[in-house]
Structure formats: structure tokens, C-alpha cells
């Protein structure tokens, strides 16, 4: 079953960065894709919480071997 994790904050210079990662471990009982969509919605919800803290999404990508990653940053100075 896929997991969602939030990494960070990582402070680099005058920016703080957080990442929301949805790994690609499949739920073998998910024959319709509904469970995957629920996990994707949860990852998006985590991104919204981080955005509410002043971050902005600067990148996202997906890879069939690694999952989906959202990168959010904010200026700290």
C-alpha cells in the first residue's frame, strides 16, 4: 500500500523547502484505482496545509519506479 511522507523543512540559503512524496507501492486489492486516488487526494491535502503555511509549489514529478513528489518552497528572509 502506498505511503505519503512529508520531508523537511530543509533550509537552503534564504529558502525553506518541503517535499510531499507519495510512493508507488500498489495496493493489490485496488482493482479500480479508487485507493490510489484517495492516497493522491491525501498527498494534495498535505500540500494544501504546507501552502497555508506560506509555501508555494515550485515543482512536481512522477516516476513509475519512485512515485509522485511535490516540492514546495518559501522565502525565510
C-alpha positions, 0 to 999 in steps of 0.5 A: 500500500502506498505511503505519503511522507512529508520531508523537511523543512530543509533550509537552503540559503534564504529558502525553506523547502518541503517535499510531499512524496507519495510512493508507488507501492500498489495496493493489490486489492485496488482493482479500480484505482479508487485507493490510489486516488484517495492516497493522491487526494491525501498527498494534495491535502498535505500540500494544501496545509504546507501552502497555508503555511506560506509555501508555494509549489515550485515543482512536481514529478512522477516516476513509475519506479519512485512515485509522485513528489511535490516540492514546495518552497518559501522565502525565510528572509 
